[in-house]
């Protein structure tokens, strides 16, 4: 009976992780539409090469944090005894991904008449907010798991 609270929290974290994964997927696919043009520009401009690299790496860090959160919530549902440890790992991962993504995407200006790219920027910023929500959810789950253990 002591493990019941985390059993209820983990499906909510899984759903939030799936929602964040959907936003991440949309951002990645929207940004990939412009990757070929950016690669051509990167051959001539260091700034374009740097932006292309940062776009790929920040999207990958967000996707990795979401994947860890989703996998962890499923594992924790079946083995609630590890909730504080799993929660700490997820808190650290979501915080790191948030800071990494924020450093690049927060100040990114939208480009007129480039709808897909602008949507990618919006979804990347949505992802930042979802990572905060996941971090808070894992903090709460870890605290509950620690108190009820």
Order of alpha helices (4+ residues) and beta strands (2+ residues): alpha-alpha-alpha-alpha-alpha
